[in-house]
């Protein structure tokens, strides 16, 4: 991956996590199911097209498995949560912020999905 591709990939991931952090809660604040569907199709779908779906896409893949958008959204939301705690002058202990059972489930699920995809080729 060249330097230009690295910068474009970083910018695509940064824009995606910024839009998720800025607009996602505004769209789903009424807790209505169709707002979630609309948000998924409009925000997530639009950025999937920008990052992967067009010929001059923003995120450059270096392998067959694509986890970049989920990783970008997860890191962006985590950093936003950490800064919100700092702004509230709360003690920042990252180990207390982590939901360990959910993290273990995500790691096991991702590993199983990777193994299944590997054997499906």
Buried (B, 14 or more C-beta within 10 A) or exposed (E): EEEEBEEBBEEBBEBBBEBBBEEBEEBBEEEEEEBBEEBEEEBBEEBBEBBBEEEEBBBBBEEEEEEBBEEBBBEBBBEBEEEEBEEEEEEEEEEEEEEEEEEEEEEEEEEEEEEEEEEEE
